């Protein structure tokens, strides 16, 4: 049975197993929309270069076993040297408090499932939940129909959370291919600050499909950073859709570092709802073998005097395939907009490919907008210069590629995360070197 049929057939059983029922009608409506739309195909412009048949033709278990046997050593390997961080851990979809560490106070810090079951949070969910997620996307409709577990955080006015929070999603001890629909909701009120790291990890040889939706709300003078560290194994599929809505004088950053996973699709939408907004989107992709990573970004400049910055770097080897489709929309009233979009790529093998399409749609006349992309190989003169000074070819390539990717890491404030990304870069380039 294909995944589409499983989705339709399993929904009744899924609803019956829920404790909270106030979203039932929304879930049923979302499933009907998904049923009428179906999964996107290569005939859809947004999926022109990304064939998801590999995902949709497999069978999945919608009700993962909760039991696990993760050891402390296995879990420690996932950390970033983050003893001073907080973290929250989901295993097989369920929050595990004994593996989590939460020291922050004066915030509403709950699992998504707990918040759904708490009547005190119904007002919050009525106001925020599913209000900016794209209702015309098959994957966001599917997530609404099936979401149950995930991360929920509301940071009150003027509260600064000093410690980064690492959210782990772990799948282990599953004998069948498993399907997860995770949901994240972050609300950062006026003058508040927070940094989140999100990572997914499959410990099994069976396939995992994760369909994740994140909604971020950043209020005036608030700062929200969300870092996605994607380094899962070769039996993992990830479709990640993130939506960020910003009010005046706010700053929101989404960094996406992709090293692992068989097929990864990242959808990122920023919505401006006030003046003097700053938005940052950075990405580093280093993949090989037959991996596919697809980045789709969109920034909606709806108000004047705002800035957005997109900087995506891709390094592809073997038969890897990269996709970048970036869009900037500037409304006719969004004068004094400053939008920058850049996608640079290096192909290290003849079989590696990249499809890139930066786009601008501008309806205002007093703006400063630029976009561009490059695709090429390493500079032979620079390689010769390094090798002439006694550096091996492999290390010389690694140094040049690190320099190439480095500016996409410049606004990472979390030093252990920056070090982790550097180590993964060296690991992916097969060199034993510290940058």
C-alpha positions as CSV (number, residue, x, y, z in Angstrom):
1,X,0.0,0.0,0.0
2,X,1.4,3.4,-1.0
3,X,1.8,6.2,1.6
4,X,-1.1,8.1,0.2
5,X,-3.6,5.3,0.9
6,X,-2.1,4.7,4.4
7,X,-2.6,8.4,5.2
8,X,-6.3,8.2,4.4
9,X,-6.9,4.8,6.0
10,X,-5.1,5.5,9.3
11,X,-6.6,8.8,10.2
12,X,-9.6,7.5,12.0
13,X,-7.5,5.4,14.3
14,X,-5.2,8.3,14.9
15,X,-8.0,10.6,16.0
16,X,-9.4,8.0,18.3
17,X,-6.0,7.7,20.1
18,X,-5.9,11.4,20.9
19,X,-6.7,12.8,24.3
20,X,-7.3,16.3,23.0
21,X,-10.1,16.7,20.5
22,X,-10.6,20.4,20.0
23,X,-8.6,20.3,16.7
24,X,-10.6,17.4,15.3
25,X,-12.5,19.4,12.7
26,X,-9.4,21.2,11.6
27,X,-7.6,17.9,11.2
28,X,-10.4,16.4,9.2
29,X,-10.6,19.5,7.0
30,X,-6.8,19.3,6.4
31,X,-7.0,15.7,5.5
32,X,-9.7,16.4,2.9
33,X,-7.5,19.1,1.4
34,X,-4.6,16.7,1.3
35,X,-6.8,14.1,-0.3
36,X,-7.8,16.4,-3.0
37,X,-4.3,17.8,-3.7
38,X,-2.2,14.7,-3.2
39,X,1.5,14.6,-3.1
40,X,3.3,17.0,-5.4
41,X,4.9,15.5,-8.5
42,X,7.6,16.8,-10.9
43,X,4.8,18.4,-12.9
44,X,4.4,20.9,-10.1
45,X,6.8,23.9,-10.6
46,X,7.9,23.9,-6.9
47,X,8.9,20.2,-7.2
48,X,10.3,20.3,-10.7
49,X,13.7,19.2,-9.6
50,X,12.8,17.0,-6.6
51,X,11.2,13.6,-7.2
52,X,9.6,12.4,-4.0
53,X,8.4,9.0,-5.4
54,X,11.2,7.4,-3.4
55,X,9.4,8.6,-0.2
56,X,5.8,8.1,-1.2
57,X,6.0,4.6,-2.6
58,X,7.2,3.1,0.7
59,X,5.0,1.8,3.5
60,X,5.3,3.3,7.0
61,X,4.2,2.7,10.5
62,X,2.1,5.6,11.8
63,X,2.2,4.5,15.4
64,X,5.8,4.0,16.5
65,X,6.8,1.9,19.5
66,X,7.5,4.1,22.5
67,X,10.1,1.8,24.0
68,X,13.8,2.5,23.3
69,X,17.2,1.5,24.6
70,X,19.3,4.5,23.9
71,X,22.5,4.5,26.0
72,X,24.0,7.6,27.7
73,X,27.0,7.2,25.4
74,X,24.9,7.3,22.3
75,X,23.1,10.4,23.5
76,X,26.3,12.1,24.5
77,X,27.6,11.7,21.0
78,X,24.7,13.9,19.8
79,X,25.6,16.8,22.0
80,X,27.7,19.7,20.8
81,X,29.8,20.1,23.9
82,X,26.8,21.9,25.3
83,X,27.0,21.3,29.1
84,X,25.8,24.8,29.6
85,X,22.8,24.5,27.3
86,X,19.3,23.4,28.0
87,X,17.8,20.6,25.9
88,X,14.6,18.8,25.4
89,X,14.5,15.2,24.0
90,X,11.8,13.5,22.0
91,X,12.3,9.7,21.4
92,X,9.9,7.9,19.1
93,X,7.7,11.0,19.1
94,X,7.4,11.2,22.9
95,X,9.0,13.8,25.3
96,X,11.4,12.1,27.7
97,X,11.9,14.3,30.8
98,X,14.6,12.0,32.2
99,X,16.8,12.7,29.1
100,X,16.0,16.4,29.0
101,X,17.5,19.3,31.0
102,X,15.4,22.5,31.4
103,X,16.6,25.2,33.8
104,X,14.9,28.3,32.4
105,X,12.2,30.0,34.4
106,X,9.4,32.5,33.6
107,X,8.6,30.9,30.3
108,X,5.9,28.6,29.1
109,X,8.1,25.7,28.2
110,X,6.1,22.6,27.3
111,X,5.9,19.8,24.8
112,X,3.4,20.4,22.0
113,X,1.3,17.4,23.1
114,X,1.1,18.6,26.7
115,X,0.0,22.1,25.6
116,X,-2.7,20.6,23.4
117,X,-4.1,18.8,26.4
118,X,-4.0,21.8,28.7
119,X,-7.1,23.9,28.6
120,X,-5.1,26.9,29.8
121,X,-3.3,27.0,26.5
122,X,-6.3,26.7,24.2
123,X,-6.4,30.5,23.9
124,X,-2.7,30.6,22.8
125,X,-3.3,27.9,20.2
126,X,-6.4,29.6,18.9
127,X,-4.4,32.8,18.4
128,X,-1.2,31.3,16.9
129,X,-1.5,27.7,15.8
130,X,-1.6,27.1,12.1
131,X,-2.1,30.9,11.3
132,X,0.9,31.4,9.1
133,X,1.6,27.8,7.9
134,X,0.8,27.5,4.2
135,X,-2.6,26.0,3.9
136,X,-2.1,25.2,0.2
137,X,0.8,22.8,0.8
138,X,0.2,19.1,0.8
139,X,2.8,18.6,3.5
140,X,1.6,21.3,5.8
141,X,-2.0,19.9,5.4
142,X,-0.7,16.4,6.2
143,X,1.1,17.7,9.3
144,X,-2.0,19.4,10.6
145,X,-4.0,16.2,10.1
146,X,-1.5,14.0,12.0
147,X,0.7,16.3,14.3
148,X,0.8,15.2,17.9
149,X,4.3,15.7,19.3
150,X,6.7,18.5,19.2
151,X,8.2,21.6,20.9
152,X,6.3,24.6,22.2
153,X,7.8,27.7,23.8
154,X,6.4,31.1,24.7
155,X,8.9,33.7,25.9
156,X,7.3,36.6,27.7
157,X,8.1,40.3,27.3
158,X,11.7,41.4,27.9
159,X,12.8,37.9,29.0
160,X,16.3,37.0,27.7
161,X,17.0,33.3,27.7
162,X,20.8,33.2,28.0
163,X,21.3,29.4,27.3
164,X,20.6,28.0,23.9
165,X,18.0,25.3,23.8
166,X,18.7,22.1,21.8
167,X,15.6,20.2,20.7
168,X,16.4,16.5,19.8
169,X,14.1,14.3,17.7
170,X,15.3,10.7,18.0
171,X,13.9,7.6,16.4
172,X,15.1,4.2,17.6
173,X,14.0,0.6,18.1
174,X,11.6,0.7,15.2
175,X,11.4,-2.5,13.1
176,X,9.3,-0.9,10.3
177,X,9.6,2.3,8.3
178,X,8.2,5.0,10.5
179,X,6.3,8.2,9.8
180,X,6.6,11.2,12.2
181,X,4.7,14.5,11.9
182,X,6.4,16.9,14.3
183,X,5.1,20.4,15.1
184,X,7.0,23.3,16.7
185,X,5.5,26.6,17.9
186,X,7.8,29.5,19.1
187,X,6.4,32.8,20.4
188,X,8.9,35.5,21.3
189,X,7.2,38.5,22.8
190,X,8.3,42.2,22.9
191,X,12.0,42.6,23.8
192,X,12.6,38.9,24.4
193,X,15.5,36.8,23.1
194,X,16.0,33.1,22.5
195,X,18.2,30.7,20.5
196,X,17.0,27.2,19.4
197,X,18.9,24.3,17.9
198,X,16.9,21.5,16.2
199,X,18.3,18.1,15.1
200,X,16.8,14.8,14.0
201,X,18.5,11.4,14.4
202,X,17.5,8.0,13.2
203,X,19.3,5.1,15.0
204,X,17.7,2.3,12.9
205,X,18.4,0.8,9.5
206,X,14.7,1.1,8.7
207,X,13.6,4.3,6.9
208,X,12.2,7.3,8.8
209,X,10.1,10.0,7.2
210,X,9.7,13.2,9.2
211,X,7.3,15.9,8.1
212,X,8.0,18.8,10.3
213,X,6.2,22.2,10.5
214,X,7.5,25.1,12.6
215,X,5.8,28.5,13.2
216,X,7.9,31.4,14.7
217,X,6.3,34.6,15.9
218,X,8.8,37.5,16.7
219,X,7.3,40.6,18.3
220,X,8.7,44.2,18.4
221,X,12.4,44.5,19.5
222,X,12.6,40.7,20.0
223,X,15.2,38.4,18.6
224,X,14.7,34.7,17.6
225,X,17.4,32.5,16.2
226,X,16.6,29.0,15.0
227,X,19.4,26.7,13.9
228,X,18.7,23.5,12.0
229,X,21.5,20.9,12.2
230,X,20.6,18.2,9.6
231,X,23.0,15.3,9.8
232,X,20.9,12.2,9.9
233,X,21.7,8.8,8.4
234,X,21.1,7.5,4.9
235,X,17.7,5.9,5.7
236,X,16.2,9.3,6.7
237,X,13.8,11.6,4.8
238,X,13.0,15.0,6.1
239,X,10.5,17.5,4.8
240,X,10.8,20.7,6.9
241,X,8.5,23.7,6.5
242,X,9.3,26.7,8.6
243,X,7.2,30.0,8.7
244,X,8.4,33.1,10.5
245,X,6.2,36.2,11.1
246,X,8.0,39.3,12.3
247,X,6.7,42.6,13.8
248,X,8.4,45.9,13.7
249,X,12.1,46.3,14.9
250,X,12.5,42.5,15.3
251,X,15.3,40.2,14.2
252,X,14.8,36.6,13.2
253,X,17.5,34.2,11.9
254,X,17.1,30.7,10.5
255,X,20.4,28.9,9.8
256,X,20.2,25.5,8.0
257,X,23.2,23.2,8.0
258,X,22.6,20.1,5.9
259,X,25.2,17.2,5.9
260,X,23.1,14.0,6.1
261,X,19.8,12.5,5.2
262,X,18.9,10.6,2.0
263,X,16.4,13.3,0.8
264,X,15.9,16.7,2.6
265,X,13.5,19.4,1.5
266,X,13.6,22.7,3.4
267,X,10.7,25.2,2.9
268,X,11.3,28.6,4.5
269,X,8.9,31.5,4.5
270,X,9.4,34.9,6.1
271,X,6.5,37.3,6.5
272,X,7.2,41.0,7.4
273,X,4.5,42.8,9.3
274,X,6.1,46.0,10.4
275,X,8.9,48.4,9.7
276,X,12.6,48.1,10.5
277,X,12.6,44.3,10.4
278,X,15.7,42.3,9.8
279,X,15.6,38.7,8.5
280,X,18.6,36.4,8.0
281,X,18.6,33.0,6.2
282,X,21.9,31.2,5.9
283,X,22.6,27.7,4.6
284,X,25.5,25.3,4.2
285,X,25.0,22.1,2.3
286,X,27.7,19.5,1.9
287,X,26.5,16.1,0.5
288,X,27.7,13.2,-1.5
289,X,26.7,9.7,-2.7
290,X,23.1,9.9,-4.1
291,X,21.8,12.5,-1.5
292,X,19.3,15.2,-2.5
293,X,18.9,18.5,-0.7
294,X,16.3,21.1,-1.8
295,X,16.1,24.6,-0.3
296,X,13.0,26.7,-1.1
297,X,13.0,30.1,0.5
298,X,10.6,33.0,0.3
299,X,10.6,36.5,1.9
300,X,7.5,38.6,1.8
301,X,8.4,42.3,2.2
302,X,5.0,43.8,2.9
303,X,6.2,46.9,4.8
304,X,8.7,49.7,4.3
305,X,12.3,50.0,5.6
306,X,13.0,46.3,6.1
307,X,16.0,44.2,5.2
308,X,16.4,40.5,4.3
309,X,19.7,38.6,3.8
310,X,19.9,35.1,2.2
311,X,23.3,33.4,1.8
312,X,23.3,29.7,0.8
313,X,26.5,27.7,0.0
314,X,26.5,24.3,-1.5
315,X,29.3,21.7,-1.9
316,X,28.3,18.6,-3.9
317,X,30.3,15.5,-4.7
318,X,29.7,11.9,-6.1
319,X,26.1,11.8,-7.5
320,X,24.6,14.3,-5.1
321,X,21.9,16.7,-6.3
322,X,21.2,20.1,-4.9
323,X,18.3,22.5,-5.5
324,X,18.0,26.1,-4.5
325,X,14.9,28.2,-5.3
326,X,14.9,31.5,-3.5
327,X,12.2,34.2,-3.9
328,X,11.9,37.8,-2.7
329,X,8.5,39.5,-3.0
330,X,8.4,43.3,-2.5
331,X,5.0,44.8,-2.1
332,X,4.3,48.2,-3.7
333,X,4.1,49.9,-0.3
334,X,7.4,48.3,0.8
335,X,9.6,51.2,-0.1
336,X,13.2,51.4,1.2
337,X,13.5,47.6,1.1
338,X,17.0,46.2,1.1
339,X,17.0,42.5,0.0
340,X,20.1,40.4,-0.7
341,X,20.0,36.9,-2.0
342,X,23.0,34.8,-3.0
343,X,23.5,31.1,-3.8
344,X,27.1,29.8,-4.5
345,X,27.9,26.2,-5.3
346,X,30.9,24.0,-5.9
347,X,30.7,20.7,-7.8
348,X,33.5,18.3,-6.8
349,X,32.5,15.4,-9.1
350,X,31.3,15.0,-12.6
351,X,28.1,13.3,-11.4
352,X,27.1,16.1,-9.0
353,X,24.4,18.5,-10.1
354,X,22.8,21.7,-8.8
355,X,19.6,23.4,-10.0
356,X,19.4,27.0,-8.8
357,X,16.9,29.7,-9.4
358,X,17.0,33.0,-7.4
359,X,14.0,35.2,-8.1
360,X,12.9,38.7,-7.4
361,X,9.3,40.1,-7.7
362,X,9.4,43.9,-7.0
363,X,6.5,46.2,-7.1
364,X,8.1,49.2,-5.3
365,X,10.4,51.6,-7.0
366,X,12.6,52.9,-4.1
367,X,14.4,49.6,-3.2
368,X,17.8,48.0,-3.2
369,X,17.5,44.4,-4.2
370,X,20.1,42.0,-5.6
371,X,20.4,38.3,-6.3
372,X,22.8,36.0,-7.9
373,X,24.2,32.5,-8.1
374,X,27.4,30.7,-9.1
375,X,28.2,27.1,-10.0
376,X,31.8,26.0,-10.5
377,X,34.8,24.1,-9.3
378,X,37.7,25.0,-7.1
379,X,40.2,27.6,-8.3
380,X,43.2,25.7,-9.7
381,X,45.6,28.6,-9.0
382,X,44.6,28.8,-5.4
383,X,45.1,25.0,-5.1
384,X,48.5,25.2,-6.7
385,X,49.5,28.1,-4.3
386,X,48.6,26.0,-1.2
387,X,50.2,22.8,-2.6
388,X,53.4,24.7,-3.3
389,X,53.7,25.4,0.4
390,X,53.7,21.7,1.4
391,X,49.9,21.3,1.9
392,X,48.5,18.0,0.6
393,X,45.9,18.2,-2.2
394,X,43.0,16.9,0.0
395,X,43.8,19.4,2.8
396,X,44.3,22.3,0.3
397,X,40.8,21.5,-1.1
398,X,39.4,21.4,2.4
399,X,40.9,24.8,3.3
400,X,39.5,26.4,0.2
401,X,36.0,24.9,0.7
402,X,36.0,26.0,4.4
403,X,36.8,29.5,3.3
404,X,34.1,29.3,0.7
405,X,31.4,28.2,3.2
406,X,32.7,30.3,6.2
407,X,30.7,33.5,5.6
408,X,27.4,31.6,5.9
409,X,28.5,30.8,9.5
410,X,29.4,34.4,10.5
411,X,26.2,35.1,12.5
412,X,26.2,31.9,14.6
413,X,26.5,33.2,18.2
414,X,26.8,29.7,19.7
415,X,30.5,28.8,19.6
416,X,29.9,25.0,20.2
417,X,27.5,24.9,17.2
418,X,30.1,26.7,15.0
419,X,32.7,24.2,16.1
420,X,30.4,21.3,15.3
421,X,29.6,22.6,11.8
422,X,33.4,23.0,11.2
423,X,34.0,19.4,12.4
424,X,31.2,18.1,10.2
425,X,32.7,20.0,7.2
426,X,36.1,18.3,7.8
427,X,34.4,14.9,8.2
428,X,32.4,15.3,5.0
429,X,35.6,16.3,3.1
430,X,37.4,13.3,4.5
431,X,40.2,15.3,6.1
432,X,41.6,15.2,9.6
433,X,42.0,18.9,10.1
434,X,40.8,21.6,12.5
435,X,39.7,24.8,10.9
